[in-house]
Amino acid sequence: MHLLADESCDFSVVRKLRAAGHDVVAVAEVALGATDDEVIDLARRETRVLITEDKDFGQLVFASAKSSSGVILIRFPSTARPLLPEAVLELVNAEQERLFGSFVVIQPSRIRITRAP
């Protein structure tokens, strides 16, 4: 699967997804300091689902109706961080087709998948 990891994304998630064979580009490696608009545009141009921990992307997708290839918003508290890489990998493996064009919120005990406007 083609993914773009925002700078806010825990790099352990990037390593786990890459080790599992997913094509993951990290913003920190290719566009350090890019704005949220630039990041979401990059993901859309390259047809990559964006992985982020930045809630501002929800504002961009829903309130500003910014086009995207899909967004996975990570909402894990510090106490659950050790579970994060495996949880994201399981989500990506199980829901690949549904992730494109959707806004996904992943929490330790809950996953919500909503079609973006």
Buried (B, 14 or more C-beta within 10 A) or exposed (E): BBBBBBBBBBEBBBEBBBEEEBEBBBBBEEBEEBEBEEBBBBBBEEEBBBBBBBEBBBEBBEEEEBEBBBBBBBEBEEEEEEEBBEBBBEBBEEBEEEBBBBBBBBBBEEBEBEEBE
